[in-house]
Amino acid sequence: MSIVESIKEIYSELPEGVSLVAVSKTKPNEMIIEAYNSGHKIFGENKVQDLSRKYEELPKDIQWHFIGHLQRNKVKFIAPFINLIHALDSERLLQTINNEAEKCNRKISCLIQLRIAKEETKFGMTLSEIESMLNSETFKNANNTVIAGVMGMATYTDDEEQIADEFAELQQVFNYLKEKFFRENPEFKEISAGMTDDFHIAVKYGSTLVRVGSRIFGERN
Ligand SMILES: *Cc1c(COP(=O)(O)O)cnc(C)c1O
């Protein structure tokens, strides 16, 4: 199936209002252009160097999302153009993002990554770390950062019940944070959840942004 057909098919499987981030990491510009020419504008990358190069080489109206763990010393390279950072995972990273956004005279939108997977290896914050960040001076003074919602990655497993439990937890935490910290704030609205193998489950638990790579662009090496 072609890239364009895959994107169409995925959209036909998504509920109204859910957006697709086409995860183009490791894939060449030609493939991105193919999707872009069919009207798709949102792409996700997880390496700063690759993203910076693709940003320079590809059309400027692409909305680039950074989807992986972001090192603080690399924020400055993407700050001028990044559309959404999916994996805010520490208060220190928030401070850095805000500083770099201020230097660029813009606001940067971020999603807080909640650790939902039972695996030890996944990045992300616990709920208590998130609450402590949202109660901090860092957050109160982060005028160039928009917290646009939450993100989570489920455990890599065939156990669909476990995946469902983890996405349900993400949705509950989203609702809790919305009520407690973002009540009057319409910008806090996204739940980034679901990849090629589990987005069908994620959308049942309120995902508004699915991040799909291999289903569109083929397997990665
Ligand atoms: C690679 C990646 C994806 C896409 O994974 P696929 O299984 O290829 O759809 C989604 N989210 C993150 C954070 C990733 O690193």
The ligand as a Gaussian input file, in Angstrom:
#p B3LYP/6-31G(d) Opt

LIG

0 1
 C        8.741000       5.536000      16.735000
 C        7.692000       6.146000      17.598000
 C        6.342000       6.081000      17.235000
 C        5.823000       5.370000      16.012000
 O        5.953000       3.984000      16.141000
 P        5.296000       2.958000      15.080000
 O        5.171000       1.705000      15.857000
 O        6.253000       2.872000      13.949000
 O        3.987000       3.510000      14.678000
 C        5.431000       6.717000      18.069000
 N        5.819000       7.370000      19.192000
 C        7.104000       7.453000      19.563000
 C        7.449000       8.191000      20.813000
 C        8.084000       6.832000      18.793000
 O        9.362000       6.909000      19.188000

